[in-house]
Amino acid sequence: QERPVWAVEKLKAPYEDGQALMSTQSLSLDTVACTPTAPYYKLQLHAPTCHMTDTHLLQVSPDHGIMVACSSFWEKVSGSCWDPIRFRRLWNCIWPDVRYPNQNLVIANPTAREAEIRTVSGDIRPPSPRKRPVQLYAALYDFEARSEDELSVREGDKLSVLEKRGDYVLAKKLTGTLESGLVPANYVALLRDEFAKHNPEIQRSVIGAYLVTDKISFATLGELISYYQKNPRTLGVTLLEPCVQQRELFDMESWERPREEFKLHKKLGEGHFGEVWEAIWTKENRKVAIKTLKQEDTKQDEFVKEVQALKSLHHPKLIQLLAMCSRGEPVYIVTELMTKGSLKSYLSSPEGMVLTSAHLIYMGSQIADGMGYLEDRNIVHRDLAARNILVGDHLVCKVADFGLARIIKDHVYTASRNTKIPIRWTAPEAALHQRFSVKSDVWSFGVLIYEMMSRGKMPYEGKSNKEVLDILTSGFRLPCPTRCPQNIYRIMLDCWAPEPSKRPSFHALQHQLDVIYAKFYFKTVEI
């Protein structure tokens, strides 16, 4: 019997709005995709015994994980022409470090990475296991060292992890200069671990529940841990001890830089705390953004402490803190520079005015991703708005301006009466009673999506802050913007639920936006 033949080809998907991704648009293997997401791959099976050829699309993306772009795919898997065992072998051969998806499951896996693309014929078998060191890692994202203790890496760099230190790992490059230094732990991923048979991974469902397998979920992380401590057989491994608590790795001295190292070049804007400048970091020979603290602000010590507390945050959708100048005035907060500026200004720019709904949904998903990282660490932003989202090349969005952010222990933070509050973006319980939480950030996210879908329109335009509070308490909500898909407006309304506990988590919001974006992109729905 003649065996089926598998082939994998890279596709160049159309960038224009409203065009379908056609399976016939296969290009050369070295062609770079021009979509705002990762490349797409055509998976083709030709089975002579069935006299048929089927084509399906797979997506591998650091932001969106893996999606199977054909709703009828799973029906065909069970057919005589689709051998699920052979398909799984093919999957493992192309993406050895990515979990094989269950039916109807979209995986949001930030560790997913592009593997070598190859054309395979005949019976597909996984490669023979190679003995590798247990601590062999790859860099998921670019990281610039900010002190002598840290190590600069580029996406895809192979690393040997020598030691884990809280939120960081002591890593050594395996190529080039063989340098070693500290890298944020969530910026690297284990390539292979042939010897570690049990590595349970805790995930979050779309409703915010905690789970290790699809069979049972828990409302809290504590319930999950307690259950598996008492029932180790269901997990296949005994939970022995908790992870080491996060701790501060550096003192302020390691982040402090002489003011003379920075040359202010161009003023980019002004916020509640001071001005924002494009600057040159002369020692590093790179462009950076510098936020200055206003001279008349009397709470500089508190602000510096907050920056120190937040410096351990590392996520590709959060603006990266690089350095600071806290000696003298004004205080400099040095961060990475985003080329397109704030989302608010970008939406009204000529480039921003032509963005489609799909582009905006893709950008909103990135913001939810970054906020989900803060949510997991119980950090409340308190000023989430388009003005505090920065945009880079290829529609990359990052959450910025942590000047108001607080790390809280009791899930709710009560602000002082004299704290400035952006009323139009703030949840009623926070605006009226100064009670901030992750759920008040979710409310703000809904207003942010309104800004995006209205292409920069001011929320509650023409109304005073007092009028805004009055209409919100009476149950009024912002109307659906023109050209906004109804399923996106429903997400906004979910974010504006009167009861904070009824609002979705940021992880659930990211999942919803990803699903809507995928359906649009593969033309299974029209938006």
Summary of the structure (lengths in Angstrom):
residues: 527
radius of gyration: 24.5
end to end distance: 46.1
largest distance: 82.6
contacts: 1526
relative contact order: 0.08
helix: 28%
strand: 23%
